């Protein structure tokens, strides 16, 4: 990849090379590409979509050193939210800027369905441990039979978990839908009362933003940039079965409140996470180099 990138930037150097990456080897490669871009006379931006950045940086002094070294090659570093800015500053890297993930917000959207029993709960994404499968199963198993009968839990996404875990999940009340089309995802979002994302690690997932843009309340793990997006009442510690179970019980105890929570969700996306917010942040980030190229 570095060789192809080098040929491209030397043949027709862009004003800015905007390099998106995760953490680990992705960040190391981004540092190499940033150095190549600068060698061709382009500015280099590293845009972190990293879910496990701080976990890796804190694993050892060596991991922190090479992560900081890769970031320091770039002219600017973009991150998904203020938590990443402060987290990097605490680990020795200053000056990161926020470029939020943004989604289209439908002009008109069907409001959260009227509270009904069972409540329809939706999960979107691959079915595997890192998405909180075990915690969800444990939370559902800890509910009373009456509580479980008042919930319908559907999970749309490729099934990557072992068959015994999937079978245990089915017994706990999860309907695994499998991979579906974008149109089916839209239909599932419209039909649900709320969305869960009990992941162990995330950056700023589009599934959550798309649900909120459609006035659906969310319960998610307090990882990545999600605490910058969601209110405290919508967050649970990653890996905490009891907290997830309590959050589900909260929805069951006051289903009428989900309509108001859904309305607030849509407002929060409109306030900071539309496509316009992303584009404006990128324009501001690139403007010094674009202005120089126009002169």
VENNOR-V458050 format. One record per residue. N is the residue number from 1. RES is the residue in one letter. NEAR is the number of other ideal C-beta (glycine too) atoms within 10 Angstrom. Layout:
N;RES;NEAR, N;RES;NEAR
//
This chain:
1;X;8, 2;X;11, 3;X;8, 4;X;8, 5;X;17, 6;X;16, 7;X;11, 8;X;15, 9;X;20, 10;X;14, 11;X;8, 12;X;9, 13;X;15, 14;X;15, 15;X;15, 16;X;20, 17;X;23, 18;X;19, 19;X;24, 20;X;13, 21;X;21, 22;X;17, 23;X;23, 24;X;15, 25;X;9, 26;X;16, 27;X;22, 28;X;15, 29;X;17, 30;X;25, 31;X;23, 32;X;16, 33;X;23, 34;X;25, 35;X;14, 36;X;22, 37;X;27, 38;X;16, 39;X;13, 40;X;17, 41;X;11, 42;X;22, 43;X;23, 44;X;25, 45;X;24, 46;X;25, 47;X;20, 48;X;24, 49;X;20, 50;X;23, 51;X;22, 52;X;18, 53;X;25, 54;X;20, 55;X;15, 56;X;18, 57;X;25, 58;X;12, 59;X;12, 60;X;10, 61;X;9, 62;X;8, 63;X;15, 64;X;17, 65;X;12, 66;X;16, 67;X;25, 68;X;15, 69;X;12, 70;X;23, 71;X;23, 72;X;13, 73;X;19, 74;X;24, 75;X;17, 76;X;19, 77;X;25, 78;X;23, 79;X;25, 80;X;26, 81;X;22, 82;X;14, 83;X;20, 84;X;23, 85;X;21, 86;X;12, 87;X;17, 88;X;22, 89;X;12, 90;X;10, 91;X;15, 92;X;13, 93;X;17, 94;X;8, 95;X;10, 96;X;21, 97;X;14, 98;X;18, 99;X;26, 100;X;22, 101;X;19, 102;X;22, 103;X;20, 104;X;11, 105;X;19, 106;X;13, 107;X;5, 108;X;5, 109;X;15, 110;X;12, 111;X;13, 112;X;23, 113;X;18, 114;X;10, 115;X;14, 116;X;10, 117;X;10, 118;X;15, 119;X;19, 120;X;15, 121;X;22, 122;X;23, 123;X;25, 124;X;24, 125;X;19, 126;X;14, 127;X;23, 128;X;18, 129;X;14, 130;X;16, 131;X;26, 132;X;26, 133;X;26, 134;X;19, 135;X;25, 136;X;25, 137;X;21, 138;X;17, 139;X;25, 140;X;23, 141;X;15, 142;X;17, 143;X;18, 144;X;9, 145;X;7, 146;X;8, 147;X;15, 148;X;18, 149;X;12, 150;X;17, 151;X;19, 152;X;18, 153;X;23, 154;X;16, 155;X;24, 156;X;21, 157;X;19, 158;X;13, 159;X;18, 160;X;14, 161;X;20, 162;X;12, 163;X;8, 164;X;8, 165;X;17, 166;X;18, 167;X;12, 168;X;18, 169;X;23, 170;X;12, 171;X;11, 172;X;17, 173;X;18, 174;X;22, 175;X;11, 176;X;19, 177;X;18, 178;X;10, 179;X;11, 180;X;15, 181;X;9, 182;X;7, 183;X;8, 184;X;12, 185;X;18, 186;X;14, 187;X;12, 188;X;19, 189;X;21, 190;X;14, 191;X;13, 192;X;25, 193;X;24, 194;X;24, 195;X;24, 196;X;28, 197;X;23, 198;X;25, 199;X;26, 200;X;18, 201;X;17, 202;X;23, 203;X;22, 204;X;22, 205;X;24, 206;X;15, 207;X;22, 208;X;30, 209;X;23, 210;X;20, 211;X;28, 212;X;27, 213;X;23, 214;X;23, 215;X;24, 216;X;26, 217;X;26, 218;X;24, 219;X;23, 220;X;26, 221;X;26, 222;X;16, 223;X;23, 224;X;26, 225;X;25, 226;X;24, 227;X;17, 228;X;17, 229;X;26, 230;X;22, 231;X;13, 232;X;7, 233;X;12, 234;X;22, 235;X;19, 236;X;25, 237;X;13, 238;X;21, 239;X;15, 240;X;18, 241;X;19, 242;X;13, 243;X;19, 244;X;24, 245;X;20, 246;X;13, 247;X;21, 248;X;26, 249;X;15, 250;X;14, 251;X;21, 252;X;17, 253;X;9, 254;X;12, 255;X;20, 256;X;8, 257;X;14, 258;X;23, 259;X;16, 260;X;12, 261;X;22, 262;X;24, 263;X;14, 264;X;14, 265;X;28, 266;X;21, 267;X;12, 268;X;18, 269;X;23, 270;X;14, 271;X;9, 272;X;16, 273;X;26, 274;X;18, 275;X;12, 276;X;12, 277;X;19, 278;X;16, 279;X;12, 280;X;14, 281;X;17, 282;X;17, 283;X;10, 284;X;11, 285;X;21, 286;X;17, 287;X;11, 288;X;13, 289;X;19, 290;X;13, 291;X;10, 292;X;10, 293;X;13, 294;X;7, 295;X;4
//
